Amino acid sequence: MPASYERESPTIFNAPFWLVEIEPLPFSSDVRGIPKDVHIADQYVLFAMILGHAAIVLWHHYVRRDDVLKGMLPLVR
């Protein structure tokens, strides 16, 4: 299969599998929108958790002045 085949065929999902053709699932656009919305909401939750962890570690380091940050860093023990 030539490499240009994937670019010219709009019905094939461009997967990293060159020998396998994966067709899109036959769901309506309303059903496909729900997982996308959940995925975006989960991204915001994960981002907030990462920022929260970083803020708490910095609070421990600068306000409480304990060794939480040093305990988390593998090379600074």
N, CA, C and O atoms as CSV, one atom per row, in Angstrom:
chain,resi,resn,atom,element,x,y,z
A,1,MET,N,N,0.837,-1.159,0.000
A,1,MET,CA,C,0.000,0.000,0.000
A,1,MET,C,C,0.894,1.238,0.000
A,1,MET,O,O,1.754,1.372,0.871
A,2,PRO,N,N,0.709,2.136,-0.951
A,2,PRO,CA,C,1.556,3.329,-0.993
A,2,PRO,C,C,1.240,4.272,0.165
A,2,PRO,O,O,0.139,4.244,0.716
A,3,ALA,N,N,2.209,5.100,0.525
A,3,ALA,CA,C,2.034,6.030,1.644
A,3,ALA,C,C,0.978,7.085,1.348
A,3,ALA,O,O,0.356,7.611,2.271
A,4,SER,N,N,0.765,7.405,0.062
A,4,SER,CA,C,-0.231,8.415,-0.285
A,4,SER,C,C,-1.652,7.884,-0.148
A,4,SER,O,O,-2.602,8.666,-0.189
A,5,TYR,N,N,-1.823,6.570,0.013
A,5,TYR,CA,C,-3.150,5.986,0.121
A,5,TYR,C,C,-3.873,6.498,1.354
A,5,TYR,O,O,-5.074,6.763,1.294
A,6,GLU,N,N,-3.170,6.643,2.471
A,6,GLU,CA,C,-3.795,7.112,3.700
A,6,GLU,C,C,-4.231,8.560,3.592
A,6,GLU,O,O,-5.260,8.937,4.153
A,7,ARG,N,N,-3.478,9.369,2.891
A,7,ARG,CA,C,-3.845,10.781,2.759
A,7,ARG,C,C,-5.024,10.964,1.823
A,7,ARG,O,O,-5.809,11.894,2.012
A,8,GLU,N,N,-5.176,10.113,0.824
A,8,GLU,CA,C,-6.230,10.277,-0.159
A,8,GLU,C,C,-7.544,9.659,0.275
A,8,GLU,O,O,-8.588,10.031,-0.261
A,9,SER,N,N,-7.540,8.741,1.212
A,9,SER,CA,C,-8.744,8.048,1.618
A,9,SER,C,C,-9.306,8.668,2.893
A,9,SER,O,O,-8.735,8.469,3.965
A,10,PRO,N,N,-10.418,9.418,2.810
A,10,PRO,CA,C,-10.946,10.065,4.004
A,10,PRO,C,C,-11.725,9.120,4.915
A,10,PRO,O,O,-12.038,9.493,6.046
A,11,THR,N,N,-12.048,7.902,4.458
A,11,THR,CA,C,-12.862,7.006,5.273
A,11,THR,C,C,-12.037,6.136,6.203
A,11,THR,O,O,-12.594,5.466,7.073
A,12,ILE,N,N,-10.732,6.133,6.040
A,12,ILE,CA,C,-9.882,5.281,6.865
A,12,ILE,C,C,-9.289,6.108,8.002
A,12,ILE,O,O,-8.751,7.193,7.780
A,13,PHE,N,N,-9.392,5.592,9.200
A,13,PHE,CA,C,-8.791,6.248,10.361
A,13,PHE,C,C,-7.283,6.129,10.255
A,13,PHE,O,O,-6.763,5.026,10.090
A,14,ASN,N,N,-6.584,7.224,10.343
A,14,ASN,CA,C,-5.132,7.209,10.191
A,14,ASN,C,C,-4.480,6.684,11.464
A,14,ASN,O,O,-4.098,7.456,12.343
A,15,ALA,N,N,-4.361,5.396,11.549
A,15,ALA,CA,C,-3.758,4.742,12.701
A,15,ALA,C,C,-2.304,4.429,12.390
A,15,ALA,O,O,-1.915,4.436,11.222
A,16,PRO,N,N,-1.490,4.155,13.404
A,16,PRO,CA,C,-0.103,3.802,13.134
A,16,PRO,C,C,0.050,2.397,12.565
A,16,PRO,O,O,1.171,1.934,12.354
A,17,PHE,N,N,-1.053,1.720,12.317
A,17,PHE,CA,C,-1.021,0.376,11.751
A,17,PHE,C,C,-1.152,0.502,10.245
A,17,PHE,O,O,-2.213,0.877,9.745
A,18,TRP,N,N,-0.104,0.196,9.526
A,18,TRP,CA,C,-0.133,0.388,8.083
A,18,TRP,C,C,-0.870,-0.724,7.365
A,18,TRP,O,O,-1.356,-0.517,6.253
A,19,LEU,N,N,-0.963,-1.879,7.960
A,19,LEU,CA,C,-1.587,-3.002,7.272
A,19,LEU,C,C,-3.035,-3.220,7.690
A,19,LEU,O,O,-3.710,-4.079,7.123
A,20,VAL,N,N,-3.524,-2.473,8.658
A,20,VAL,CA,C,-4.869,-2.669,9.175
A,20,VAL,C,C,-5.692,-1.424,8.897
A,20,VAL,O,O,-5.275,-0.310,9.211
A,21,GLU,N,N,-6.855,-1.618,8.311
A,21,GLU,CA,C,-7.760,-0.502,8.063
A,21,GLU,C,C,-8.807,-0.469,9.168
A,21,GLU,O,O,-9.483,-1.467,9.418
A,22,ILE,N,N,-8.939,0.664,9.823
A,22,ILE,CA,C,-9.910,0.814,10.898
A,22,ILE,C,C,-10.953,1.825,10.453
A,22,ILE,O,O,-10.641,2.995,10.234
A,23,GLU,N,N,-12.169,1.377,10.322
A,23,GLU,CA,C,-13.261,2.268,9.929
A,23,GLU,C,C,-13.763,3.017,11.153
A,23,GLU,O,O,-13.669,2.496,12.265
A,24,PRO,N,N,-14.298,4.235,10.982
A,24,PRO,CA,C,-14.878,4.947,12.121
A,24,PRO,C,C,-16.114,4.215,12.630
A,24,PRO,O,O,-16.808,3.552,11.858
A,25,LEU,N,N,-16.386,4.332,13.910
A,25,LEU,CA,C,-17.558,3.686,14.486
A,25,LEU,C,C,-18.832,4.360,13.976
A,25,LEU,O,O,-18.867,5.581,13.818
A,26,PRO,N,N,-19.863,3.583,13.723
A,26,PRO,CA,C,-21.085,4.147,13.115
A,26,PRO,C,C,-22.016,4.769,14.156
A,26,PRO,O,O,-23.158,4.332,14.302
A,27,PHE,N,N,-21.545,5.775,14.871
A,27,PHE,CA,C,-22.380,6.470,15.837
A,27,PHE,C,C,-22.764,7.829,15.285
A,27,PHE,O,O,-22.065,8.389,14.441
A,28,SER,N,N,-23.871,8.349,15.764
A,28,SER,CA,C,-24.276,9.686,15.337
A,28,SER,C,C,-23.356,10.717,15.987
A,28,SER,O,O,-22.620,10.408,16.924
A,29,SER,N,N,-23.410,11.926,15.481
A,29,SER,CA,C,-22.527,12.963,16.018
A,29,SER,C,C,-22.896,13.316,17.453
A,29,SER,O,O,-22.035,13.763,18.212
A,30,ASP,N,N,-24.163,13.127,17.846
A,30,ASP,CA,C,-24.552,13.391,19.228
A,30,ASP,C,C,-23.879,12.417,20.185
A,30,ASP,O,O,-23.416,12.816,21.254
A,31,VAL,N,N,-23.824,11.157,19.814
A,31,VAL,CA,C,-23.208,10.145,20.672
A,31,VAL,C,C,-21.703,10.328,20.716
A,31,VAL,O,O,-21.089,10.121,21.762
A,32,ARG,N,N,-21.099,10.710,19.610
A,32,ARG,CA,C,-19.655,10.933,19.590
A,32,ARG,C,C,-19.267,12.180,20.381
A,32,ARG,O,O,-18.119,12.292,20.812
A,33,GLY,N,N,-20.180,13.106,20.580
A,33,GLY,CA,C,-19.879,14.331,21.310
A,33,GLY,C,C,-19.764,14.118,22.806
A,33,GLY,O,O,-19.024,14.837,23.478
A,34,ILE,N,N,-20.486,13.137,23.338
A,34,ILE,CA,C,-20.472,12.888,24.781
A,34,ILE,C,C,-19.087,12.457,25.261
A,34,ILE,O,O,-18.581,13.056,26.210
A,35,PRO,N,N,-18.444,11.451,24.658
A,35,PRO,CA,C,-17.091,11.095,25.122
A,35,PRO,C,C,-16.086,12.233,24.937
A,35,PRO,O,O,-15.158,12.379,25.734
A,36,LYS,N,N,-16.267,13.033,23.896
A,36,LYS,CA,C,-15.361,14.163,23.691
A,36,LYS,C,C,-15.513,15.173,24.824
A,36,LYS,O,O,-14.516,15.692,25.327
A,37,ASP,N,N,-16.761,15.458,25.232
A,37,ASP,CA,C,-16.988,16.386,26.332
A,37,ASP,C,C,-16.430,15.849,27.640
A,37,ASP,O,O,-15.847,16.602,28.421
A,38,VAL,N,N,-16.602,14.553,27.889
A,38,VAL,CA,C,-16.061,13.937,29.096
A,38,VAL,C,C,-14.533,14.001,29.078
A,38,VAL,O,O,-13.906,14.258,30.106
A,39,HIS,N,N,-13.942,13.769,27.916
A,39,HIS,CA,C,-12.489,13.802,27.774
A,39,HIS,C,C,-11.950,15.196,28.070
A,39,HIS,O,O,-10.931,15.335,28.746
A,40,ILE,N,N,-12.617,16.219,27.577
A,40,ILE,CA,C,-12.181,17.595,27.822
A,40,ILE,C,C,-12.330,17.941,29.299
A,40,ILE,O,O,-11.452,18.583,29.875
A,41,ALA,N,N,-13.428,17.525,29.915
A,41,ALA,CA,C,-13.616,17.786,31.348
A,41,ALA,C,C,-12.542,17.082,32.164
A,41,ALA,O,O,-12.015,17.648,33.121
A,42,ASP,N,N,-12.214,15.850,31.790
A,42,ASP,CA,C,-11.162,15.114,32.499
A,42,ASP,C,C,-9.802,15.790,32.345
A,42,ASP,O,O,-8.987,15.762,33.268
A,43,GLN,N,N,-9.555,16.392,31.197
A,43,GLN,CA,C,-8.295,17.109,31.008
A,43,GLN,C,C,-8.186,18.268,31.989
A,43,GLN,O,O,-7.127,18.489,32.577
A,44,TYR,N,N,-9.284,19.012,32.170
A,44,TYR,CA,C,-9.266,20.133,33.111
A,44,TYR,C,C,-9.082,19.647,34.545
A,44,TYR,O,O,-8.362,20.273,35.322
A,45,VAL,N,N,-9.725,18.539,34.903
A,45,VAL,CA,C,-9.579,17.986,36.247
A,45,VAL,C,C,-8.137,17.550,36.485
A,45,VAL,O,O,-7.569,17.841,37.537
A,46,LEU,N,N,-7.544,16.857,35.521
A,46,LEU,CA,C,-6.154,16.417,35.659
A,46,LEU,C,C,-5.208,17.610,35.778
A,46,LEU,O,O,-4.289,17.600,36.597
A,47,PHE,N,N,-5.433,18.629,34.965
A,47,PHE,CA,C,-4.594,19.828,35.016
A,47,PHE,C,C,-4.728,20.512,36.374
A,47,PHE,O,O,-3.727,20.960,36.934
A,48,ALA,N,N,-5.936,20.601,36.913
A,48,ALA,CA,C,-6.143,21.205,38.226
A,48,ALA,C,C,-5.461,20.384,39.319
A,48,ALA,O,O,-4.910,20.949,40.264
A,49,MET,N,N,-5.495,19.060,39.197
A,49,MET,CA,C,-4.834,18.214,40.193
A,49,MET,C,C,-3.316,18.402,40.158
A,49,MET,O,O,-2.670,18.451,41.206
A,50,ILE,N,N,-2.751,18.508,38.961
A,50,ILE,CA,C,-1.303,18.711,38.841
A,50,ILE,C,C,-0.906,20.061,39.438
A,50,ILE,O,O,0.068,20.151,40.185
A,51,LEU,N,N,-1.670,21.117,39.104
A,51,LEU,CA,C,-1.375,22.428,39.672
A,51,LEU,C,C,-1.573,22.441,41.183
A,51,LEU,O,O,-0.808,23.082,41.903
A,52,GLY,N,N,-2.594,21.736,41.667
A,52,GLY,CA,C,-2.824,21.655,43.106
A,52,GLY,C,C,-1.677,20.974,43.824
A,52,GLY,O,O,-1.237,21.437,44.877
A,53,HIS,N,N,-1.192,19.886,43.268
A,53,HIS,CA,C,-0.056,19.192,43.882
A,53,HIS,C,C,1.181,20.094,43.920
A,53,HIS,O,O,1.882,20.156,44.930
A,54,ALA,N,N,1.435,20.779,42.833
A,54,ALA,CA,C,2.597,21.667,42.795
A,54,ALA,C,C,2.443,22.795,43.811
A,54,ALA,O,O,3.408,23.161,44.482
A,55,ALA,N,N,1.242,23.345,43.929
A,55,ALA,CA,C,1.018,24.431,44.882
A,55,ALA,C,C,1.193,23.948,46.318
A,55,ALA,O,O,1.784,24.648,47.139
A,56,ILE,N,N,0.685,22.758,46.625
A,56,ILE,CA,C,0.810,22.226,47.988
A,56,ILE,C,C,2.276,21.941,48.331
A,56,ILE,O,O,2.720,22.210,49.447
A,57,VAL,N,N,3.014,21.403,47.378
A,57,VAL,CA,C,4.439,21.124,47.634
A,57,VAL,C,C,5.194,22.425,47.868
A,57,VAL,O,O,6.024,22.501,48.773
A,58,LEU,N,N,4.916,23.455,47.059
A,58,LEU,CA,C,5.583,24.739,47.263
A,58,LEU,C,C,5.175,25.371,48.594
A,58,LEU,O,O,5.999,26.014,49.244
A,59,TRP,N,N,3.924,25.199,49.009
A,59,TRP,CA,C,3.471,25.695,50.301
A,59,TRP,C,C,4.229,25.000,51.431
A,59,TRP,O,O,4.667,25.639,52.387
A,60,HIS,N,N,4.375,23.682,51.305
A,60,HIS,CA,C,5.138,22.949,52.315
A,60,HIS,C,C,6.586,23.439,52.363
A,60,HIS,O,O,7.174,23.559,53.438
A,61,HIS,N,N,7.151,23.719,51.194
A,61,HIS,CA,C,8.560,24.096,51.143
A,61,HIS,C,C,8.791,25.509,51.677
A,61,HIS,O,O,9.728,25.729,52.444
A,62,TYR,N,N,7.947,26.472,51.280
A,62,TYR,CA,C,8.207,27.866,51.629
A,62,TYR,C,C,7.481,28.340,52.886
A,62,TYR,O,O,8.000,29.204,53.594
A,63,VAL,N,N,6.306,27.809,53.185
A,63,VAL,CA,C,5.549,28.279,54.340
A,63,VAL,C,C,5.834,27.421,55.564
A,63,VAL,O,O,6.211,27.944,56.613
A,64,ARG,N,N,5.663,26.131,55.446
A,64,ARG,CA,C,5.885,25.247,56.595
A,64,ARG,C,C,7.355,24.917,56.801
A,64,ARG,O,O,7.766,24.517,57.890
A,65,ARG,N,N,8.136,25.088,55.754
A,65,ARG,CA,C,9.582,24.834,55.783
A,65,ARG,C,C,9.912,23.421,56.279
A,65,ARG,O,O,10.782,23.225,57.128
A,66,ASP,N,N,9.188,22.449,55.722
A,66,ASP,CA,C,9.517,21.058,56.043
A,66,ASP,C,C,10.172,20.402,54.826
A,66,ASP,O,O,10.399,21.058,53.810
A,67,ASP,N,N,10.467,19.136,54.932
A,67,ASP,CA,C,11.256,18.457,53.892
A,67,ASP,C,C,10.402,17.646,52.917
A,67,ASP,O,O,10.855,16.614,52.420
A,68,VAL,N,N,9.196,18.087,52.637
A,68,VAL,CA,C,8.343,17.351,51.704
A,68,VAL,C,C,8.927,17.404,50.295
A,68,VAL,O,O,8.978,16.385,49.606
A,69,LEU,N,N,9.360,18.566,49.871
A,69,LEU,CA,C,9.920,18.694,48.523
A,69,LEU,C,C,11.201,17.873,48.383
A,69,LEU,O,O,11.404,17.213,47.364
A,70,LYS,N,N,12.043,17.906,49.374
A,70,LYS,CA,C,13.278,17.118,49.311
A,70,LYS,C,C,12.974,15.626,49.302
A,70,LYS,O,O,13.692,14.849,48.672
A,71,GLY,N,N,11.919,15.226,49.994
A,71,GLY,CA,C,11.532,13.820,49.986
A,71,GLY,C,C,10.970,13.372,48.651
A,71,GLY,O,O,11.045,12.190,48.313
A,72,MET,N,N,10.401,14.308,47.880
A,72,MET,CA,C,9.828,13.960,46.587
A,72,MET,C,C,10.863,13.915,45.479
A,72,MET,O,O,10.695,13.193,44.496
A,73,LEU,N,N,11.927,14.679,45.630
A,73,LEU,CA,C,12.963,14.710,44.592
A,73,LEU,C,C,13.914,13.529,44.802
A,73,LEU,O,O,14.466,13.364,45.890
A,74,PRO,N,N,14.104,12.717,43.774
A,74,PRO,CA,C,14.900,11.497,43.967
A,74,PRO,C,C,16.396,11.733,44.152
A,74,PRO,O,O,17.062,10.908,44.778
A,75,LEU,N,N,16.939,12.811,43.639
A,75,LEU,CA,C,18.396,13.022,43.686
A,75,LEU,C,C,18.837,13.921,44.822
A,75,LEU,O,O,20.038,14.135,44.989
A,76,VAL,N,N,17.910,14.463,45.618
A,76,VAL,CA,C,18.270,15.432,46.651
A,76,VAL,C,C,17.983,14.840,48.036
A,76,VAL,O,O,17.327,15.484,48.855
A,77,ARG,N,N,18.447,13.666,48.295
A,77,ARG,CA,C,18.196,13.047,49.608
A,77,ARG,C,C,19.422,12.992,50.434
A,77,ARG,O,O,19.384,12.503,51.563
